[in-house]
Amino acid sequence: MLRKISNILVKPALRILGFYSVNILIPISIVILYTSNINPQQKTETETLNSYGVAFLRTMFLNVDYNDAKAAIKVYIDNLQEQIVSGFSLKPIMFEDTDDLLRNYNKENLAVITLSTIDFLAYRSRLSLYPILVSSGKTDPLETYLILIRKDENINNIEYLADKKIGILQKGNDPIPVMWLNILLDANKISLKEKSFGSVIIVKSESQLILSLFFRQLDACLVSKTAFETMIEINPQIGSQLTILKSSPRYLKAVSSFTPKFRKTKFSDSLLQHLTTLDRYPAGRQLFALTKTAKVIPYKEEYLDNVRTLISDYNKLPKHWIK
């Protein structure tokens, strides 16, 4: 009966949360829900003694139906709790944004926090975070961002963007692409003069951005390389009519970390082991399909090199024209 209910609830939610709604890889906070493992018979006494929270931000879901996301996550956790027994339980805790997380950090018994790389670098020392994992594509955990234009424009320089209409994704949990765009515009003297840039159109999803450019509703758009390649697979005409004007360096988008309190527990090694083998299980692969993630891999400090450079260059700008 539970399997039938799961199929009824999860499949529609997965469709809603698919590529056409999700603008970024949802960070590992949701992936970590995979290990919210507790046998129903043990639930009361174990949750009381060893219950930990997994922090994720509502800003991760700006481009999906929030209630559908919560429903899919709940059904998924309930399924997993029937299959796996452990000495502790994890529960998702939703924060409105990073500021809300910081205000309530000491009020919750948190185990894992996933932050954008920008926020991770800002609060790593303050919160004594211990980085563990990052999400990855098939071959690379780092993402490249692209400024796309139409091929028939016959343009090959960034000055083309002056006085043009460019589409960007609405503000969410990944500030990197807009930071890179500001740096690029400043380097080419486009953002230094009032109104020299043209207009910025805020759009809910990367697929919508690409299609708007395809149908000439935009002059350019800023999207991830992953999104562009996925849309070409869906519709090869997009690849024949759109082209890349500029490509960014490769950036890490988010980092999942243990809190210092949870890292010291006897449960941390067990949780980390489960997380690194998620792709071996049907439930894990299903969740990866939802988040457009191929796997999770161990964190490496060098993944942050380009982001550190980005932050340094961004902070030197005389003005941030696109926020």
N, C-alpha and C positions, 0 to 999 in steps of 0.2 A: 504493500500500500504506500509506504514512504517513498519507494522508487518512483511510483506513478505520480505522487504529489510533486516530487523533485523535478520530474520531467516537465510537468505542467508549468511549474513556476520558473525553473531555471532557463529553459530554452528560449522563451520569449525575452527574458531579461538579457540573455547573451546576445540576442539579435539587436536589442536596443543599445547594448554597450559595445557593439562591434565597431569596425573601422569608421563608419560614417558618423559615429558619435564621439568616439574617443580621440582627443587630439594629441595625446601623448601616451607613452607607455605608462600605465598606472603604476606608481612606485610599489616597492616590495611590501609596503604595509599590508596590502590585500593578500599578496602571496603568503605572507606570514600567517594569515588566518588558516592556512592549510594545516598548521600544527596546533590549532585550538582543539586538542585531543583530550577527551575525558569520557570514560565509560559512564553512561547515565546512572548506573547503580552507585557509583562513587562520587557523584557530582556534588552533593551537599557538603560532605566533610572535606573533600579535597579542595573545592573552590574556596572554602573558608580559610584553609591554611595556605594554599599555594595558588592563588589566583592572580594573574598578571594581565596588565592591559597592553594592547598594541595600538599605538597612536597613529592615526592617519587624519589628513586634513580634508575638510569639505571642499577646499579649493581644487582638490584632485578631481572633483566630479562636476565642475562647472559646465561641462559639455555633455553631460548625460542626465537622465532623469534620476534624481537623488533617491526617490522612493524605490524605484526599480533596482538601483544599485544595492540598496540596503537589503531588499528582499532576496536578491541573488546571493549575496554574501551570507545571509542568515541560513538559507536552505543549504548552502554549501558547507557551512560549519556544522550544522546538525548532522549531515551525512557523514562527515569525517569523524565526529565524536562517537558514532556507532562503530567505526572501524578500528580506531587506534586508541590504546590505553596508555596513559603516562601519569607521572606523579604530580602533574601540575595542569592548570587550565589557563587558556588565554582568551581574552574577550576584546573585541574591537572597541576602541574609544574614539569618538569623532570630535575633532576640534574644528572650530570655524576657520582658523588660519594659524599661522605661526605665532602671532601675538597671543592668541587664545591658548595655544599649547604652552607657551612660556609662563603665562599667568597661572596655569593650573598644573605645572610640571610636578611640583612637590606634593600635590594633593592626590595624585593617582599613583598606583603601584605599577609603573610602566616597565615593560620588558624590552620592547623594541620601538624605535622611532625611525621613520623614514622621512627625510627632508630633501628638498632640492639641493643640489650641490652648492649653490650659492648660500643657502641658509645653513647647510652643514658646516661650511667653512666659517661662517659668522658665529655659530653657537657651539661648535665642537668643544672648545676649551671650557667655556662657561658651564656646559652641562656634563663635561667629562665623558663624552660619547666614545664608544668603542666600535669603529666601523667593521662590518662583517661581510656584507654582500652588496652586489649591484646587479641590476637586470641587464640582460644582454640579448642581442640579436643572434643569428646563427653563428656569426664569426667575430662579432665586435661589440663590446659594451658601450662604445662611444658613438655619438650621433653627430652627423653633419647637417647643417642647415643651408637651404638654398633660396636664392632669389630667382624666381621663375618669370619669364616673359614669353610672349608668343614668337615663334620662329619667323613669321612673316614681317616682324618689325625690323629685322636686319640690324639689330643693335648689339654692340659688344663692349660698351663702357657704362660705368655706373652713373655717369652724368645724365643718362637717359631718364633716371628717376625724378629729376627736377620737374616740378609742376605736373607729375603724374599721379595717378590714383593707385595706391598699393594696399593690398589686403594683408592683415596680420591676424593672428589668433587672439581671442579675448584673453585677458590676463588670467593666468591660472597658477599652477605650481612650478612652471618652468620659465624663469625670466631670461634665460640665456639667449634665445634668438633675438629678442628685442634689444638686449644689451649689445650684441654683436652688430646689429643693424645701425644703432647709434654711432658706434665706433667707425663703421664703414662710411656712413654719410659724412661724419666729421672729417675723416681722412681725405675725402674728396670735395670738401668745402661746400657740401650741399646743405648741411643743417645749420650753417653759421649765419645765414641771412634769413630774416623773418619771411615765412611763406615761400621760401625757395623750393621746399620739398614737395608741395602739392598736398593731397589729402590722404588721410589714413582711414581705411575702412576696417572695422572690427568685426570678425566673423567667428562663428561658434566652433567650426571644425575644419581640419585641414582638407578634407575631401571637398567641402563647400568652397574653400579658397581656390583649390585647383580647378574645380568646375566653373567657378565664376571667371577665372582667367580664360579658361577654354572657350567660354561663350562670350568673351569680350566685355564682361561687366567690370573687369579690373584691367589695369595696365601691367601690373606685376603682383606677385604675392610671395610671402615668406613662409616656407614650410620645411619640414624635415625631409631628409633624403629618403628615409623609410616610407613616409607617406607618399612621396612622388613615385617611388618604385612600385608601391602597392597599387596605386591608381593606374599605372601603365599596365600592370598585369590584368587589371579589371577591364580596362579600355585602352588598347594599343594606340588608338588615334591620339590619345593625350601625349604620348611620347613623340608622335610624328609632328604635332603642332606646337608643343611647348618646349622651351629650351632653358638651360641654366645660364643666368647672367653672372652670378657670383656664388661661390661656395665658401662656407665657413671652415675654420679648423674643426677638428673632431673633439667633441665635448662629452663629458659624463654628465648625465642629467640628474641623478638622484643617488643617495647613499642610505642604506639601512644599517642601523647601529643598535647594539645593546646599550641599555643604560648601565651605569656603573654598579647599581644595586643588583640588577639581574645577572650581570656578568659574573658576580661572585657566588651565585647560587650553584647548586649541583645540577641544575636543569639546563644551564646554558649550552653545554656540549651536546646534549641530546637534541635540543631545539636546532642548533646549527647543523647537525647531521641531517635532520629531516629536511631542512631548507635546501641543502645542497644536492638532494636527491629527488627533488620534486618532479623532475621531468621523467622519472621512471614509473610514475603512477598515473593511471587514467585521470584521476581527479586533478592532479597537478598539471597534466597536459591540457586538460580542459580549461583550467584557469589561465594557463599561459596563452591559449588561443584567445581568451577574452582580453588579456592585457597586451596582446601583440608582443609577447616576450618568448624567446626560444628557450631560455634557461636563465638560471641565476648562477653567478660565479663569485669566487672570493674577491673581496676588495683589495686593490693595490694602490699604494700612495701615488704612484706615477700617473694614475688615471686623472688626477686633479691638476696636473701641470698646466694644461691649456686654460683651465678655468681660472687658475690663479692669475695668469697673464691677462685674461679677459677682464677680471675685476680691477686689476691695476690700471689697465688702459681706460676702462669705463670711468673710473674715479677721477681721471685726469681731464675728462671732457669739460669744456667751459659751460656746456648746457646739454641737458638730455631732452631732445626734442620729441622723442617718442617714448612714452612711459607705459 
